[in-house]
Amino acid sequence: MKFLFDLLPVIVLFGGYATGKTLPAYGINQPIEFATLLAVSVSVLQMAWVLLRRRKIDALQWISFSLIILAGGATLIFHNDIFIRMKPTVLPAVMAIAMLVCRYKFNTPPLKALMGKELHLPEALWDKLMWAWVAFFLFQAVANFFVAQYFSQTIWVKYHFVSSIGLPLLFAVVQGAWLYRHLPRDNAPSEEA
């Protein structure tokens, strides 16, 4: 459920763009501006909902929210979609950098800090897992930059929708299969025997 909640602005951006609507009376002259306005509005409502329910907002949610407000606001103010198109480049790049800083500046495997209670892996596997995520985030950043710079707005919107939902799901499945090979088996012979 949290996955869909986090992706709601992306879904709304895609849906808003697909309508082709504009609001010329309010200075919203392009479908991407209309879609951006909807995505920003949904993000604000989501954060308000979480705060009203007195739930904790994690750092990633604050970063994502800040980026959509900044990129969306700049898109609407300057009537230039490059800002919203670059948000999916900046966010995964920031996440990759944050993982590396956590690991090498604070000497803490970031995924172990997040999942260490549920998943027991050797230290070397936590690092391999981290590097897989860093590579995935950097791939997402570079791919979005390429599509945003060299393809049409319509292609970018479709790509953003697919890459924000499909790629993480595919990566999670591959990662789950990889992790499954390294989980302890209940019927494995004991090392003490």
Solvent accessible surface area in square Angstrom, and as a share of the most:
residue,aa,sasa,rsa
1,M,195,0.87
2,K,113,0.48
3,F,80,0.33
4,L,102,0.51
5,F,60,0.25
6,D,65,0.34
7,L,19,0.09
8,L,67,0.34
9,P,16,0.10
10,V,19,0.11
11,I,61,0.31
12,V,32,0.18
13,L,7,0.03
14,F,63,0.26
15,G,34,0.32
16,G,4,0.04
17,Y,33,0.12
18,A,75,0.58
19,T,79,0.46
20,G,43,0.41
21,K,116,0.49
22,T,47,0.27
23,L,63,0.31
24,P,94,0.59
25,A,96,0.75
26,Y,173,0.66
27,G,28,0.27
28,I,13,0.07
29,N,92,0.47
30,Q,69,0.30
31,P,40,0.25
32,I,1,0.00
33,E,2,0.01
34,F,23,0.10
35,A,0,0.00
36,T,0,0.00
37,L,59,0.29
38,L,60,0.30
39,A,1,0.01
40,V,22,0.13
41,S,46,0.30
42,V,27,0.15
43,S,6,0.04
44,V,70,0.40
45,L,121,0.60
46,Q,20,0.09
47,M,17,0.08
48,A,41,0.32
49,W,134,0.47
50,V,13,0.08
51,L,98,0.49
52,L,143,0.71
53,R,110,0.40
54,R,219,0.80
55,R,135,0.49
56,K,178,0.75
57,I,17,0.09
58,D,55,0.28
59,A,74,0.58
60,L,78,0.39
61,Q,31,0.14
62,W,109,0.38
63,I,62,0.31
64,S,33,0.21
65,F,43,0.18
66,S,48,0.31
67,L,31,0.15
68,I,13,0.07
69,I,58,0.29
70,L,123,0.61
71,A,13,0.10
72,G,0,0.00
73,G,22,0.21
74,A,19,0.15
75,T,0,0.00
76,L,33,0.17
77,I,125,0.63
78,F,133,0.55
79,H,87,0.39
80,N,66,0.34
81,D,23,0.12
82,I,56,0.28
83,F,76,0.32
84,I,5,0.03
85,R,21,0.08
86,M,36,0.16
87,K,26,0.11
88,P,18,0.12
89,T,23,0.13
90,V,63,0.36
91,L,27,0.14
92,P,10,0.07
93,A,27,0.21
94,V,50,0.29
95,M,39,0.17
96,A,1,0.00
97,I,104,0.53
98,A,52,0.40
99,M,18,0.08
100,L,49,0.24
101,V,67,0.39
102,C,36,0.22
103,R,33,0.12
104,Y,131,0.50
105,K,148,0.63
106,F,134,0.56
107,N,118,0.60
108,T,50,0.29
109,P,10,0.06
110,P,13,0.08
111,L,13,0.07
112,K,81,0.34
113,A,73,0.56
114,L,136,0.67
115,M,54,0.24
116,G,18,0.17
117,K,183,0.78
118,E,135,0.60
119,L,27,0.14
120,H,137,0.61
121,L,17,0.09
122,P,82,0.52
123,E,81,0.37
124,A,66,0.51
125,L,20,0.10
126,W,2,0.01
127,D,32,0.17
128,K,121,0.51
129,L,1,0.01
130,M,0,0.00
131,W,119,0.42
132,A,41,0.32
133,W,47,0.17
134,V,4,0.02
135,A,62,0.48
136,F,19,0.08
137,F,17,0.07
138,L,79,0.39
139,F,114,0.48
140,Q,29,0.13
141,A,6,0.05
142,V,105,0.60
143,A,19,0.14
144,N,3,0.02
145,F,93,0.39
146,F,103,0.43
147,V,19,0.11
148,A,5,0.04
149,Q,79,0.35
150,Y,148,0.56
151,F,87,0.36
152,S,60,0.39
153,Q,41,0.18
154,T,58,0.34
155,I,84,0.42
156,W,0,0.00
157,V,2,0.01
158,K,113,0.48
159,Y,48,0.18
160,H,15,0.07
161,F,57,0.24
162,V,93,0.54
163,S,10,0.06
164,S,18,0.11
165,I,38,0.19
166,G,31,0.29
167,L,46,0.23
168,P,28,0.18
169,L,90,0.45
170,L,110,0.55
171,F,36,0.15
172,A,47,0.37
173,V,103,0.59
174,V,89,0.51
175,Q,28,0.12
176,G,35,0.34
177,A,63,0.49
178,W,66,0.23
179,L,16,0.08
180,Y,135,0.51
181,R,160,0.58
182,H,62,0.28
183,L,59,0.29
184,P,109,0.69
185,R,98,0.36
186,D,156,0.81
187,N,137,0.70
188,A,53,0.41
189,P,124,0.78
190,S,68,0.44
191,E,174,0.78
192,E,170,0.76
193,A,121,0.94
